Amino acid sequence: MIRGWICLVIAIFLIRTRNVEQLKPFLRKRKGKCKQVCSLDEVEQAFVKIEQAKCLFLSRTACLEESLALFLYATSKGKAVDWSIGVRLAPFASHAWIEGDGHRVDGEAEAYKKILMI
């Protein structure tokens, strides 16, 4: 859970101090160093760790921070995952999620058109 908490702190810091364009090179480099693809089971286990770490925060975390924390968690273990951001229309909304081994971890992501994947 400590690794999950650290990844969540870093994700919140990055989201609040950088925009997505500034994050892309850092995240691509980090993902490029990974030797293996993260299986769906491993992603789901990491998701649980991030969910547990959220309980230690007094502030709200949304899908952007949580999915970035999950990306950081997986890549810190040398496992590559895809970080995706998408949008939908009518009503407009945006969403961020993680895909492990080609499968979306968040079932809610199906309603969104992917506009960025790292």
N, C-alpha and C positions, 0 to 999 in steps of 0.2 A: 504494500500500500504506500510505502514511503516513495518509491520510484514514481508511482502514479501521482502522488501529491506534488512532487518536484516537477514532473512534466506539466501538470496543470498550472502551477505557478509560472513556469517559463512560458507556456502558451498564452496565459493572460497578459503577461508582460509584453510578449511579441505583438499580440493583437492590439494592445493599447499604444504601442510605440512605433509600429510599422504598418504600412499598408500591404495589401496582398502582392502588389508588384515588387515591393522590396523584399518580401519573404520568399518569393519564388526561387531565386538563385540559391539561397541558403537551404531550402527544403529539397531542391533537386540534388544538390551536392550531398546532402545527408542521405537521401534515398539511394544515390549512386554508390555509396560505400557499403550498402547492404549486400550480403552474399546469398541470402535466401529470401524467398517469397513467404510472407506470413500466411499460414493456413487460416481458414475461416474459424476453426476451433481456437487457435491462438489469439485471433483478433477478438473473439467473444470473451475470452479470459481476460485480455487486456482491458476490454470495455468494462468489465466488472470492477477491475482495479481503479479505473478512472471514476466510476460511479461511487465507489467507496470513498475515494479521496475528496469528492465533491462535498461530502458531509462535513468536512473540516473547514469549509469556507462560509463566511458570513454573507458574501456577496453572491449574486446570481451568476451562473455560468450558462451560456447558451451553446447551441450546436457548433458555432465557429470555434470557440475556445475548447470545447470538449473534443471535437474531432481533431483539432490540432494537437491537443495533449495526447490523444490516442496515437496519432502519427509519430510524435516524439517518443512515446513509450515504445512502440514497435521498433522504430529505427534505432533506439538506444540498445536494443537487444540484437541488432544486426538483421532485422527482418523487414523486408520492404512491403509497404501497403500503399494504396492509392488514396490521396486526399482529394476530395471532390467538392466543388461548390456548384450549386444549380439554382435556377429560378423557375417560377411558374407565374402565369398570368391569371387574372380574374378569379380571385383577388391576387394582386401581386404579393409575392413572398420569396424570400431566399432561404437557402438551407445548405449546410455543410455536412458531409458524412465521410466515412471511411469505407473502402472496399478492400477486402482481403481475399486473395486468390480469385479475383473476378466477381466476388459476391458482395452485395451491399449488406452492411451490418444493420443499417437502419431501414426498416421496411417503409418508413415514411418517405424516403428518398425517391420512391418510384414515381411520385407525382411531379418531380422537378426535372427540368431540362438541364443537363450538365453543361456548364460554360467554362469550367476549369478543372483540370485533373493534374495532380503532381504525383 
